[in-house]
Amino acid sequence: MLKAIADVLSQIGGAIATVVTLPFRAVARLFGGASASARGHH
């Protein structure tokens, strides 16, 4: 029983971590692409 609860909690934690990090990755990619293109124009 305890192992099942621990498994569910770990799955929920992993899902939350993925949802939380996705926007940061998107923003980082946007800023990274913007800075790279700005550098390329100069």
Residue, then its C-alpha position, 0 to 999 in steps of 0.5 A: m500500500l505504502k509503495a503504491i502511494a509513493d509511486v503515485l506521488s513520484q509520478i505526480g511530482g514528475a508531472i509537476a516538474t515537467v509542467v513547471t520546467l516546460p515554460f522556462r525551457a520555452v522562454a530560454r529557447l526564445f531568449g537564446g534564439a533572439s540573442a543569437s539572431a541579434r548577435g548574427h545581425h551585428 
